[in-house]
Amino acid sequence: MSEFAQVDVAFSEQSLFVLNAILAGMIFGVSLKLTTADFVRVIRQPRAPIAGLLAQFVVLPAATCVFTALLGVQPELALGMILVASCPGGSFSNVMTFLAKASVPVSVSMTAISSLAAIVMTPLNFTLYGWLNPHTRPLLREISLDPLELLALVGLVLVLPLILGMAIGRRHPALAERADKPMRIITLLVFLLFVAIAFSQNFDNFVQYAGVILVLVAAHNIGALAIGNLCGRLLKLPLAERRAVTLEVGIQNTALGLSIIFTFFPQAGGMMLIAGFWSFWHLIAGLTLALIWSRHSPPSTSLTTTTESAHER
């Protein structure tokens, strides 16, 4: 039996409720200024969203499965990596895209679309690639996982807040405008505080396994960023859109991953360690990359210009 199967994680039902509320708040904040016109615009100019969705829901999970299988990553850690790779893009990618002077409309649209797609793709990819990896297959069989319950959880914390935020934003546009930035900042700070408290409650575990986990998480995140960038290059996206796709794929919704772990696999300490370290690492890596890119402004793209004009009207 792997040593990570014995990791005892301190986490309560009350903490799970708070985590789900934070996750719902993140998606709600992103969707306040989202309109149906944003989705129509994606249909008319689909290259960037297609590149992002392919990278996020096809290439990244498959590459993670192959990577963990070939390297013989321990099952609990490998399954945690597969779960993170199966999650949609995180709302923090929108802030990082803004800092990187990339295409914010592409980023926001991709976050919304991937959040909607996640209701099917996250459970599908997690179970598919967890089964395809020979090291994680036995562990997946031991886990009591109801696909309908998983689908319901994703819908509750992603899709419902998205629809609610769009509805309120449409009915009260002035309120949505004022609340947009504060919501993003508050949910980011609250989530970081939540993760920090979780770290402190499980400090011994994190210290004991930090070396192994950090190497895996860093390599995984760098790979995700590279996959996003490569897909953007293959579809010959403008630089601003390629940067947005890169950040969207590299900044995963680890809050969703943690919620799934604590709901369905409360004893899977190795999976929790992976998602917990991802929560911090991808913010550090994403912010670093965004600040580097901010020094070199890309030319404005047609999608960005069109979106800005639409908002001005």
Disulfide bonds with the S-S distance in Angstrom:
none
